[in-house]
Amino acid sequence: MKNGDKIRILRTMKGFSQENMAEMMGISRLAYGNIERNNTNLSKAHLEKIAEVLGISIDDIETAVDSVANFFDHFNSPQVNAGTTNTIHQHNDFDEKDLIHQKEILQLTLEKMLLEKEKAEIEMKYWKEKFDLLKD
């Protein structure tokens, strides 16, 4: 899964529109849309800004959606797509309730990761302050 696809999933999970993201990043909606469509080389500066707007780290963009990628890769498999245009409703492993449940699990996982990141940042700040006091 490419970064643009991952960013789209995370943006959607946060409830932001493309317009919101573009505005918060200080770029046009068209430029932001090109990022999500993987039509542009994503600069490190834009990646950092996207992570900042979403309240996550750049690493989180890579790791937070691994289970999402695996989940959706399932629907691209030949056995799921064979012979039908409406596989989601006909496939026994996943129905609408399962999809909603999976989305909720992913949202909770993302929230947990963000809380752990926030806790680590607070702890790092504490130890930095202690270190600075000892240095003086």
N, CA, C and O atoms as a GROMACS GRO file, in nm:
protein
  544
    1MET      N    1   0.085  -0.117   0.000
    1MET     CA    2   0.000   0.000   0.000
    1MET      C    3   0.090   0.124   0.000
    1MET      O    4   0.185   0.131   0.077
    2LYS      N    5   0.060   0.218  -0.085
    2LYS     CA    6   0.141   0.339  -0.098
    2LYS      C    7   0.103   0.440   0.010
    2LYS      O    8  -0.004   0.432   0.070
    3ASN      N    9   0.194   0.537   0.033
    3ASN     CA   10   0.173   0.636   0.139
    3ASN      C   11   0.043   0.715   0.119
    3ASN      O   12  -0.028   0.742   0.216
    4GLY      N   13   0.011   0.751  -0.004
    4GLY     CA   14  -0.112   0.826  -0.029
    4GLY      C   15  -0.235   0.749   0.017
    4GLY      O   16  -0.328   0.807   0.074
    5ASP      N   17  -0.235   0.619  -0.008
    5ASP     CA   18  -0.347   0.535   0.036
    5ASP      C   19  -0.355   0.530   0.188
    5ASP      O   20  -0.463   0.537   0.246
    6LYS      N   21  -0.240   0.518   0.252
    6LYS     CA   22  -0.235   0.513   0.398
    6LYS      C   23  -0.283   0.645   0.457
    6LYS      O   24  -0.358   0.648   0.555
    7ILE      N   25  -0.238   0.754   0.396
    7ILE     CA   26  -0.277   0.887   0.446
    7ILE      C   27  -0.427   0.906   0.431
    7ILE      O   28  -0.491   0.962   0.521
    8ARG      N   29  -0.485   0.861   0.321
    8ARG     CA   30  -0.629   0.872   0.300
    8ARG      C   31  -0.704   0.797   0.411
    8ARG      O   32  -0.802   0.848   0.464
    9ILE      N   33  -0.659   0.678   0.444
    9ILE     CA   34  -0.724   0.598   0.548
    9ILE      C   35  -0.716   0.670   0.682
    9ILE      O   36  -0.816   0.681   0.754
   10LEU      N   37  -0.597   0.719   0.717
   10LEU     CA   38  -0.580   0.789   0.845
   10LEU      C   39  -0.662   0.917   0.850
   10LEU      O   40  -0.722   0.949   0.952
   11ARG      N   41  -0.665   0.992   0.739
   11ARG     CA   42  -0.744   1.116   0.734
   11ARG      C   43  -0.891   1.083   0.755
   11ARG      O   44  -0.960   1.152   0.830
   12THR      N   45  -0.939   0.979   0.689
   12THR     CA   46  -1.079   0.940   0.701
   12THR      C   47  -1.112   0.896   0.843
   12THR      O   48  -1.217   0.930   0.896
   13MET      N   49  -1.020   0.821   0.904
   13MET     CA   50  -1.042   0.776   1.042
   13MET      C   51  -1.048   0.894   1.138
   13MET      O   52  -1.119   0.890   1.238
   14LYS      N   53  -0.973   1.000   1.107
   14LYS     CA   54  -0.976   1.120   1.191
   14LYS      C   55  -1.098   1.207   1.164
   14LYS      O   56  -1.129   1.297   1.241
   15GLY      N   57  -1.169   1.178   1.054
   15GLY     CA   58  -1.289   1.254   1.021
   15GLY      C   59  -1.260   1.384   0.947
   15GLY      O   60  -1.346   1.472   0.941
   16PHE      N   61  -1.141   1.397   0.890
   16PHE     CA   62  -1.106   1.518   0.816
   16PHE      C   63  -1.140   1.501   0.669
   16PHE      O   64  -1.132   1.391   0.614
   17SER      N   65  -1.177   1.610   0.605
   17SER     CA   66  -1.196   1.609   0.460
   17SER      C   67  -1.063   1.646   0.394
   17SER      O   68  -0.970   1.692   0.460
   18GLN      N   69  -1.057   1.626   0.263
   18GLN     CA   70  -0.937   1.669   0.191
   18GLN      C   71  -0.921   1.821   0.202
   18GLN      O   72  -0.810   1.872   0.212
   19GLU      N   73  -1.033   1.891   0.201
   19GLU     CA   74  -1.027   2.037   0.214
   19GLU      C   75  -0.969   2.078   0.349
   19GLU      O   76  -0.887   2.170   0.357
   20ASN      N   77  -1.011   2.009   0.457
   20ASN     CA   78  -0.956   2.037   0.590
   20ASN      C   79  -0.805   2.018   0.591
   20ASN      O   80  -0.731   2.105   0.638
   21MET      N   81  -0.761   1.905   0.538
   21MET     CA   82  -0.618   1.873   0.537
   21MET      C   83  -0.540   1.977   0.458
   21MET      O   84  -0.436   2.026   0.503
   22ALA      N   85  -0.590   2.009   0.339
   22ALA     CA   86  -0.520   2.106   0.254
   22ALA      C   87  -0.507   2.240   0.324
   22ALA      O   88  -0.402   2.303   0.321
   23GLU      N   89  -0.615   2.283   0.387
   23GLU     CA   90  -0.615   2.411   0.458
   23GLU      C   91  -0.515   2.411   0.574
   23GLU      O   92  -0.438   2.505   0.590
   24MET      N   93  -0.517   2.303   0.654
   24MET     CA   94  -0.427   2.295   0.769
   24MET      C   95  -0.281   2.283   0.726
   24MET      O   96  -0.190   2.321   0.800
   25MET      N   97  -0.258   2.229   0.605
   25MET     CA   98  -0.122   2.215   0.555
   25MET      C   99  -0.077   2.339   0.479
   25MET      O  100   0.042   2.355   0.452
   26GLY      N  101  -0.171   2.426   0.443
   26GLY     CA  102  -0.135   2.546   0.368
   26GLY      C  103  -0.109   2.518   0.221
   26GLY      O  104  -0.028   2.586   0.158
   27ILE      N  105  -0.179   2.417   0.166
   27ILE     CA  106  -0.166   2.386   0.024
   27ILE      C  107  -0.306   2.379  -0.037
   27ILE      O  108  -0.406   2.379   0.035
   28SER      N  109  -0.313   2.374  -0.169
   28SER     CA  110  -0.444   2.366  -0.234
   28SER      C  111  -0.504   2.228  -0.217
   28SER      O  112  -0.432   2.130  -0.191
   29ARG      N  113  -0.637   2.219  -0.231
   29ARG     CA  114  -0.704   2.090  -0.222
   29ARG      C  115  -0.658   1.998  -0.334
   29ARG      O  116  -0.646   1.877  -0.316
   30LEU      N  117  -0.633   2.057  -0.451
   30LEU     CA  118  -0.584   1.978  -0.564
   30LEU      C  119  -0.447   1.918  -0.534
   30LEU      O  120  -0.423   1.800  -0.562
   31ALA      N  121  -0.358   1.997  -0.475
   31ALA     CA  122  -0.225   1.947  -0.439
   31ALA      C  123  -0.238   1.836  -0.335
   31ALA      O  124  -0.168   1.735  -0.343
   32TYR      N  125  -0.326   1.856  -0.237
   32TYR     CA  126  -0.344   1.752  -0.136
   32TYR      C  127  -0.404   1.626  -0.198
   32TYR      O  128  -0.361   1.514  -0.167
   33GLY      N  129  -0.502   1.643  -0.285
   33GLY     CA  130  -0.563   1.527  -0.352
   33GLY      C  131  -0.460   1.447  -0.431
   33GLY      O  132  -0.466   1.324  -0.435
   34ASN      N  133  -0.366   1.517  -0.492
   34ASN     CA  134  -0.259   1.449  -0.566
   34ASN      C  135  -0.173   1.365  -0.474
   34ASN      O  136  -0.122   1.260  -0.515
   35ILE      N  137  -0.155   1.409  -0.351
   35ILE     CA  138  -0.078   1.330  -0.252
   35ILE      C  139  -0.151   1.199  -0.225
   35ILE      O  140  -0.091   1.091  -0.228
   36GLU      N  141  -0.281   1.208  -0.198
   36GLU     CA  142  -0.358   1.087  -0.167
   36GLU      C  143  -0.371   0.994  -0.288
   36GLU      O  144  -0.382   0.873  -0.272
   37ARG      N  145  -0.371   1.052  -0.407
   37ARG     CA  146  -0.381   0.969  -0.528
   37ARG      C  147  -0.245   0.918  -0.574
   37ARG      O  148  -0.234   0.853  -0.678
   38ASN      N  149  -0.142   0.947  -0.495
   38ASN     CA  150  -0.004   0.904  -0.528
   38ASN      C  151   0.041   0.960  -0.663
   38ASN      O  152   0.119   0.895  -0.734
   39ASN      N  153  -0.006   1.079  -0.697
   39ASN     CA  154   0.030   1.142  -0.824
   39ASN      C  155   0.147   1.239  -0.810
   39ASN      O  156   0.187   1.304  -0.906
   40THR      N  157   0.200   1.248  -0.691
   40THR     CA  158   0.311   1.340  -0.667
   40THR      C  159   0.411   1.273  -0.574
   40THR      O  160   0.374   1.190  -0.491
   41ASN      N  161   0.535   1.311  -0.587
   41ASN     CA  162   0.637   1.261  -0.493
   41ASN      C  163   0.616   1.334  -0.362
   41ASN      O  164   0.621   1.457  -0.357
   42LEU      N  165   0.594   1.259  -0.258
   42LEU     CA  166   0.566   1.316  -0.127
   42LEU      C  167   0.697   1.360  -0.062
   42LEU      O  168   0.782   1.278  -0.030
   43SER      N  169   0.711   1.491  -0.044
   43SER     CA  170   0.832   1.543   0.019
   43SER      C  171   0.831   1.513   0.168
   43SER      O  172   0.726   1.492   0.227
   44LYS      N  173   0.949   1.512   0.226
   44LYS     CA  174   0.960   1.487   0.370
   44LYS      C  175   0.886   1.597   0.447
   44LYS      O  176   0.823   1.570   0.549
   45ALA      N  177   0.894   1.721   0.397
   45ALA     CA  178   0.826   1.832   0.463
   45ALA      C  179   0.675   1.811   0.464
   45ALA      O  180   0.609   1.834   0.565
   46HIS      N  181   0.619   1.767   0.350
   46HIS     CA  182   0.475   1.742   0.345
   46HIS      C  183   0.437   1.624   0.433
   46HIS      O  184   0.334   1.626   0.500
   47LEU      N  185   0.520   1.521   0.433
   47LEU     CA  186   0.493   1.405   0.518
   47LEU      C  187   0.494   1.445   0.665
   47LEU      O  188   0.409   1.400   0.743
   48GLU      N  189   0.590   1.528   0.704
   48GLU     CA  190   0.596   1.576   0.842
   48GLU      C  191   0.473   1.660   0.876
   48GLU      O  192   0.417   1.647   0.985
   49LYS      N  193   0.431   1.745   0.783
   49LYS     CA  194   0.314   1.831   0.807
   49LYS      C  195   0.187   1.746   0.818
   49LYS      O  196   0.102   1.772   0.903
   50ILE      N  197   0.174   1.644   0.732
   50ILE     CA  198   0.058   1.555   0.739
   50ILE      C  199   0.053   1.485   0.874
   50ILE      O  200  -0.052   1.478   0.938
   51ALA      N  201   0.168   1.433   0.917
   51ALA     CA  202   0.174   1.366   1.047
   51ALA      C  203   0.136   1.463   1.160
   51ALA      O  204   0.062   1.426   1.251
   52GLU      N  205   0.185   1.586   1.152
   52GLU     CA  206   0.154   1.687   1.253
   52GLU      C  207   0.004   1.716   1.256
   52GLU      O  208  -0.057   1.718   1.363
   53VAL      N  209  -0.056   1.738   1.139
   53VAL     CA  210  -0.200   1.767   1.132
   53VAL      C  211  -0.282   1.651   1.186
   53VAL      O  212  -0.383   1.672   1.253
   54LEU      N  213  -0.239   1.528   1.157
   54LEU     CA  214  -0.313   1.410   1.205
   54LEU      C  215  -0.282   1.377   1.351
   54LEU      O  216  -0.348   1.292   1.411
   55GLY      N  217  -0.179   1.443   1.408
   55GLY     CA  218  -0.143   1.418   1.547
   55GLY      C  219  -0.072   1.286   1.567
   55GLY      O  220  -0.087   1.222   1.671
   56ILE      N  221   0.007   1.245   1.467
   56ILE     CA  222   0.080   1.120   1.474
   56ILE      C  223   0.223   1.143   1.427
   56ILE      O  224   0.257   1.253   1.383
   57SER      N  225   0.306   1.041   1.436
   57SER     CA  226   0.442   1.052   1.385
   57SER      C  227   0.447   0.999   1.242
   57SER      O  228   0.355   0.932   1.196
   58ILE      N  229   0.556   1.028   1.173
   58ILE     CA  230   0.574   0.974   1.039
   58ILE      C  231   0.574   0.822   1.045
   58ILE      O  232   0.517   0.756   0.958
   59ASP      N  233   0.638   0.766   1.147
   59ASP     CA  234   0.639   0.620   1.162
   59ASP      C  235   0.499   0.563   1.176
   59ASP      O  236   0.470   0.454   1.128
   60ASP      N  237   0.411   0.639   1.244
   60ASP     CA  238   0.273   0.594   1.261
   60ASP      C  239   0.202   0.580   1.127
   60ASP      O  240   0.117   0.493   1.110
   61ILE      N  241   0.237   0.666   1.032
   61ILE     CA  242   0.176   0.656   0.899
   61ILE      C  243   0.210   0.520   0.839
   61ILE      O  244   0.126   0.458   0.774
   62GLU      N  245   0.332   0.476   0.860
   62GLU     CA  246   0.373   0.346   0.808
   62GLU      C  247   0.309   0.230   0.884
   62GLU      O  248   0.261   0.135   0.823
   63THR      N  249   0.306   0.238   1.017
   63THR     CA  250   0.265   0.123   1.097
   63THR      C  251   0.117   0.119   1.132
   63THR      O  252   0.061   0.011   1.150
   64ALA      N  253   0.052   0.234   1.143
   64ALA     CA  254  -0.085   0.238   1.192
   64ALA      C  255  -0.184   0.173   1.098
   64ALA      O  256  -0.292   0.132   1.140
   65VAL      N  257  -0.149   0.161   0.972
   65VAL     CA  258  -0.245   0.107   0.877
   65VAL      C  259  -0.205  -0.029   0.822
   65VAL      O  260  -0.264  -0.076   0.725
   66ASP      N  261  -0.105  -0.094   0.882
   66ASP     CA  262  -0.066  -0.226   0.834
   66ASP      C  263  -0.183  -0.323   0.839
   66ASP      O  264  -0.204  -0.399   0.744
   67SER      N  265  -0.258  -0.322   0.948
   67SER     CA  266  -0.371  -0.414   0.956
   67SER      C  267  -0.481  -0.374   0.859
   67SER      O  268  -0.553  -0.460   0.808
   68VAL      N  269  -0.495  -0.244   0.832
   68VAL     CA  270  -0.592  -0.200   0.732
   68VAL      C  271  -0.551  -0.253   0.596
   68VAL      O  272  -0.634  -0.304   0.520
   69ALA      N  273  -0.423  -0.242   0.564
   69ALA     CA  274  -0.374  -0.290   0.435
   69ALA      C  275  -0.400  -0.439   0.420
   69ALA      O  276  -0.447  -0.484   0.316
   70ASN      N  277  -0.369  -0.515   0.524
   70ASN     CA  278  -0.392  -0.659   0.518
   70ASN      C  279  -0.540  -0.692   0.503
   70ASN      O  280  -0.577  -0.783   0.430
   71PHE      N  281  -0.622  -0.616   0.573
   71PHE     CA  282  -0.767  -0.637   0.567
   71PHE      C  283  -0.818  -0.613   0.425
   71PHE      O  284  -0.892  -0.696   0.371
   72PHE      N  285  -0.779  -0.500   0.364
   72PHE     CA  286  -0.828  -0.469   0.231
   72PHE      C  287  -0.761  -0.553   0.124
   72PHE      O  288  -0.820  -0.577   0.019
   73ASP      N  289  -0.638  -0.597   0.147
   73ASP     CA  290  -0.573  -0.687   0.053
   73ASP      C  291  -0.654  -0.815   0.038
   73ASP      O  292  -0.654  -0.878  -0.068
   74HIS      N  293  -0.722  -0.853   0.145
   74HIS     CA  294  -0.806  -0.972   0.139
   74HIS      C  295  -0.909  -0.960   0.027
   74HIS      O  296  -0.937  -1.059  -0.041
   75PHE      N  297  -0.966  -0.841   0.009
   75PHE     CA  298  -1.070  -0.821  -0.092
   75PHE      C  299  -1.014  -0.813  -0.233
   75PHE      O  300  -1.090  -0.815  -0.330
   76ASN      N  301  -0.883  -0.803  -0.247
   76ASN     CA  302  -0.821  -0.803  -0.378
   76ASN      C  303  -0.776  -0.942  -0.419
   76ASN      O  304  -0.723  -0.961  -0.529
   77SER      N  305  -0.796  -1.040  -0.332
   77SER     CA  306  -0.750  -1.175  -0.363
   77SER      C  307  -0.840  -1.236  -0.470
   77SER      O  308  -0.959  -1.206  -0.475
   78PRO      N  309  -0.784  -1.322  -0.555
   78PRO     CA  310  -0.862  -1.383  -0.664
   78PRO      C  311  -0.982  -1.462  -0.615
   78PRO      O  312  -1.087  -1.459  -0.680
   79GLN      N  313  -0.971  -1.532  -0.501
   79GLN     CA  314  -1.082  -1.612  -0.456
   79GLN      C  315  -1.200  -1.527  -0.409
   79GLN      O  316  -1.314  -1.571  -0.417
   80VAL      N  317  -1.173  -1.406  -0.359
   80VAL     CA  318  -1.282  -1.318  -0.317
   80VAL      C  319  -1.348  -1.255  -0.438
   80VAL      O  320  -1.470  -1.242  -0.443
   81ASN      N  321  -1.267  -1.215  -0.538
   81ASN     CA  322  -1.320  -1.143  -0.652
   81ASN      C  323  -1.371  -1.233  -0.765
   81ASN      O  324  -1.430  -1.182  -0.861
   82ALA      N  325  -1.350  -1.362  -0.756
   82ALA     CA  326  -1.387  -1.452  -0.866
   82ALA      C  327  -1.537  -1.457  -0.887
   82ALA      O  328  -1.613  -1.493  -0.797
   83GLY      N  329  -1.579  -1.422  -1.007
   83GLY     CA  330  -1.715  -1.445  -1.052
   83GLY      C  331  -1.825  -1.359  -0.995
   83GLY      O  332  -1.942  -1.394  -1.010
   84THR      N  333  -1.794  -1.249  -0.929
   84THR     CA  334  -1.902  -1.165  -0.877
   84THR      C  335  -1.859  -1.020  -0.871
   84THR      O  336  -1.740  -0.990  -0.856
   85THR      N  337  -1.954  -0.931  -0.884
   85THR     CA  338  -1.925  -0.789  -0.873
   85THR      C  339  -1.963  -0.737  -0.736
   85THR      O  340  -1.930  -0.623  -0.701
   86ASN      N  341  -2.031  -0.817  -0.658
   86ASN     CA  342  -2.077  -0.773  -0.526
   86ASN      C  343  -2.025  -0.869  -0.420
   86ASN      O  344  -2.102  -0.926  -0.343
   87THR      N  345  -1.894  -0.886  -0.416
   87THR     CA  346  -1.834  -0.987  -0.330
   87THR      C  347  -1.850  -0.958  -0.182
   87THR      O  348  -1.865  -1.051  -0.103
   88ILE      N  349  -1.849  -0.835  -0.144
   88ILE     CA  350  -1.855  -0.805   0.000
   88ILE      C  351  -1.982  -0.863   0.060
   88ILE      O  352  -1.978  -0.919   0.169
   89HIS      N  353  -2.095  -0.851  -0.009
   89HIS     CA  354  -2.220  -0.903   0.045
   89HIS      C  355  -2.231  -1.054   0.030
   89HIS      O  356  -2.304  -1.118   0.106
   90GLN      N  357  -2.161  -1.111  -0.067
   90GLN     CA  358  -2.172  -1.254  -0.089
   90GLN      C  359  -2.065  -1.334  -0.016
   90GLN      O  360  -2.080  -1.455   0.001
   91HIS      N  361  -1.958  -1.271   0.026
   91HIS     CA  362  -1.849  -1.342   0.090
   91HIS      C  363  -1.886  -1.371   0.236
   91HIS      O  364  -1.926  -1.280   0.307
   92ASN      N  365  -1.872  -1.493   0.279
   92ASN     CA  366  -1.916  -1.534   0.412
   92ASN      C  367  -1.827  -1.482   0.524
   92ASN      O  368  -1.874  -1.466   0.637
   93ASP      N  369  -1.698  -1.456   0.496
   93ASP     CA  370  -1.606  -1.416   0.601
   93ASP      C  371  -1.629  -1.274   0.651
   93ASP      O  372  -1.603  -1.245   0.768
   94PHE      N  373  -1.678  -1.186   0.566
   94PHE     CA  374  -1.694  -1.046   0.604
   94PHE      C  375  -1.831  -0.996   0.562
   94PHE      O  376  -1.867  -1.000   0.444
   95ASP      N  377  -1.908  -0.950   0.659
   95ASP     CA  378  -2.032  -0.883   0.625
   95ASP      C  379  -2.023  -0.740   0.678
   95ASP      O  380  -1.919  -0.701   0.731
   96GLU      N  381  -2.127  -0.665   0.663
   96GLU     CA  382  -2.123  -0.523   0.701
   96GLU      C  383  -2.089  -0.505   0.849
   96GLU      O  384  -2.013  -0.414   0.883
   97LYS      N  385  -2.143  -0.589   0.936
   97LYS     CA  386  -2.113  -0.579   1.079
   97LYS      C  387  -1.965  -0.605   1.106
   97LYS      O  388  -1.904  -0.539   1.190
   98ASP      N  389  -1.908  -0.703   1.033
   98ASP     CA  390  -1.765  -0.731   1.048
   98ASP      C  391  -1.681  -0.611   1.005
   98ASP      O  392  -1.583  -0.577   1.071
   99LEU      N  393  -1.720  -0.548   0.896
   99LEU     CA  394  -1.645  -0.430   0.848
   99LEU      C  395  -1.652  -0.317   0.950
   99LEU      O  396  -1.551  -0.252   0.977
  100ILE      N  397  -1.768  -0.294   1.005
  100ILE     CA  398  -1.783  -0.189   1.107
  100ILE      C  399  -1.699  -0.224   1.229
  100ILE      O  400  -1.633  -0.137   1.286
  101HIS      N  401  -1.702  -0.349   1.269
  101HIS     CA  402  -1.624  -0.394   1.384
  101HIS      C  403  -1.474  -0.375   1.358
  101HIS      O  404  -1.402  -0.327   1.444
  102GLN      N  405  -1.428  -0.413   1.238
  102GLN     CA  406  -1.288  -0.396   1.203
  102GLN      C  407  -1.248  -0.249   1.205
  102GLN      O  408  -1.139  -0.215   1.251
  103LYS      N  409  -1.335  -0.162   1.156
  103LYS     CA  410  -1.308  -0.018   1.157
  103LYS      C  411  -1.295   0.032   1.301
  103LYS      O  412  -1.204   0.110   1.332
  104GLU      N  413  -1.384  -0.014   1.389
  104GLU     CA  414  -1.378   0.028   1.530
  104GLU      C  415  -1.249  -0.021   1.595
  104GLU      O  416  -1.187   0.052   1.672
  105ILE      N  417  -1.209  -0.144   1.564
  105ILE     CA  418  -1.084  -0.196   1.619
  105ILE      C  419  -0.966  -0.111   1.571
  105ILE      O  420  -0.878  -0.078   1.650
  106LEU      N  421  -0.965  -0.077   1.444
  106LEU     CA  422  -0.856   0.004   1.390
  106LEU      C  423  -0.854   0.143   1.453
  106LEU      O  424  -0.747   0.197   1.482
  107GLN      N  425  -0.973   0.202   1.473
  107GLN     CA  426  -0.979   0.333   1.537
  107GLN      C  427  -0.925   0.326   1.680
  107GLN      O  428  -0.849   0.413   1.722
  108LEU      N  429  -0.963   0.222   1.754
  108LEU     CA  430  -0.914   0.206   1.891
  108LEU      C  431  -0.764   0.183   1.892
  108LEU      O  432  -0.693   0.235   1.979
  109THR      N  433  -0.714   0.104   1.797
  109THR     CA  434  -0.570   0.080   1.788
  109THR      C  435  -0.496   0.210   1.762
  109THR      O  436  -0.394   0.237   1.826
  110LEU      N  437  -0.546   0.290   1.670
  110LEU     CA  438  -0.484   0.419   1.640
  110LEU      C  439  -0.487   0.510   1.762
  110LEU      O  440  -0.387   0.574   1.795
  111GLU      N  441  -0.601   0.517   1.830
  111GLU     CA  442  -0.612   0.599   1.951
  111GLU      C  443  -0.513   0.552   2.057
  111GLU      O  444  -0.449   0.634   2.123
  112LYS      N  445  -0.499   0.420   2.075
  112LYS     CA  446  -0.405   0.366   2.173
  112LYS      C  447  -0.263   0.406   2.137
  112LYS      O  448  -0.185   0.445   2.224
  113MET      N  449  -0.229   0.395   2.009
  113MET     CA  450  -0.094   0.431   1.965
  113MET      C  451  -0.067   0.579   1.991
  113MET      O  452   0.043   0.616   2.032
  114LEU      N  453  -0.167   0.663   1.966
  114LEU     CA  454  -0.150   0.806   1.988
  114LEU      C  455  -0.134   0.838   2.136
  114LEU      O  456  -0.054   0.924   2.173
  115LEU      N  457  -0.209   0.768   2.222
  115LEU     CA  458  -0.195   0.787   2.366
  115LEU      C  459  -0.058   0.742   2.416
  115LEU      O  460   0.004   0.808   2.499
  116GLU      N  461  -0.010   0.629   2.364
  116GLU     CA  462   0.122   0.580   2.402
  116GLU      C  463   0.231   0.678   2.357
  116GLU      O  464   0.328   0.702   2.429
  117LYS      N  465   0.214   0.734   2.239
  117LYS     CA  466   0.309   0.834   2.189
  117LYS      C  467   0.308   0.957   2.279
  117LYS      O  468   0.414   1.009   2.315
  118GLU      N  469   0.189   1.004   2.316
  118GLU     CA  470   0.176   1.121   2.402
  118GLU      C  471   0.240   1.095   2.539
  118GLU      O  472   0.310   1.181   2.593
  119LYS      N  473   0.216   0.976   2.594
  119LYS     CA  474   0.274   0.939   2.723
  119LYS      C  475   0.426   0.938   2.715
  119LYS      O  476   0.494   0.988   2.805
  120ALA      N  477   0.481   0.882   2.607
  120ALA     CA  478   0.626   0.876   2.589
  120ALA      C  479   0.685   1.017   2.576
  120ALA      O  480   0.792   1.044   2.629
  121GLU      N  481   0.614   1.105   2.505
  121GLU     CA  482   0.662   1.242   2.490
  121GLU      C  483   0.664   1.315   2.624
  121GLU      O  484   0.757   1.391   2.652
  122ILE      N  485   0.564   1.292   2.708
  122ILE     CA  486   0.559   1.354   2.841
  122ILE      C  487   0.675   1.302   2.926
  122ILE      O  488   0.742   1.379   2.996
  123GLU      N  489   0.698   1.172   2.920
  123GLU     CA  490   0.807   1.112   2.997
  123GLU      C  491   0.942   1.164   2.949
  123GLU      O  492   1.031   1.191   3.030
  124MET      N  493   0.958   1.177   2.818
  124MET     CA  494   1.084   1.230   2.764
  124MET      C  495   1.106   1.374   2.810
  124MET      O  496   1.218   1.412   2.843
  125LYS      N  497   1.000   1.453   2.811
  125LYS     CA  498   1.009   1.592   2.856
  125LYS      C  499   1.050   1.597   3.003
  125LYS      O  500   1.134   1.678   3.042
  126TYR      N  501   0.991   1.509   3.085
  126TYR     CA  502   1.024   1.502   3.227
  126TYR      C  503   1.173   1.472   3.245
  126TYR      O  504   1.241   1.541   3.321
  127TRP      N  505   1.224   1.369   3.175
  127TRP     CA  506   1.364   1.330   3.191
  127TRP      C  507   1.458   1.434   3.135
  127TRP      O  508   1.568   1.452   3.186
  128LYS      N  509   1.418   1.504   3.031
  128LYS     CA  510   1.500   1.611   2.977
  128LYS      C  511   1.513   1.724   3.078
  128LYS      O  512   1.621   1.778   3.098
  129GLU      N  513   1.400   1.759   3.142
  129GLU     CA  514   1.402   1.865   3.243
  129GLU      C  515   1.492   1.823   3.360
  129GLU      O  516   1.571   1.903   3.410
  130LYS      N  517   1.480   1.699   3.404
  130LYS     CA  518   1.565   1.650   3.513
  130LYS      C  519   1.712   1.657   3.474
  130LYS      O  520   1.796   1.701   3.552
  131PHE      N  521   1.743   1.614   3.352
  131PHE     CA  522   1.879   1.615   3.301
  131PHE      C  523   1.932   1.758   3.296
  131PHE      O  524   2.046   1.783   3.335
  132ASP      N  525   1.850   1.850   3.250
  132ASP     CA  526   1.891   1.991   3.243
  132ASP      C  527   1.919   2.047   3.381
  132ASP      O  528   2.012   2.126   3.398
  133LEU      N  529   1.838   2.007   3.482
  133LEU     CA  530   1.861   2.053   3.618
  133LEU      C  531   1.993   1.998   3.674
  133LEU      O  532   2.066   2.069   3.744
  134LEU      N  533   2.023   1.873   3.643
  134LEU     CA  534   2.147   1.813   3.689
  134LEU      C  535   2.268   1.877   3.621
  134LEU      O  536   2.375   1.890   3.680
  135LYS      N  537   2.249   1.917   3.497
  135LYS     CA  538   2.357   1.977   3.420
  135LYS      C  539   2.396   2.112   3.479
  135LYS      O  540   2.514   2.149   3.479
  136ASP      N  541   2.298   2.185   3.528
  136ASP     CA  542   2.324   2.319   3.583
  136ASP      C  543   2.382   2.309   3.720
  136ASP      O  544   2.410   2.411   3.782
   0.00000   0.00000   0.00000
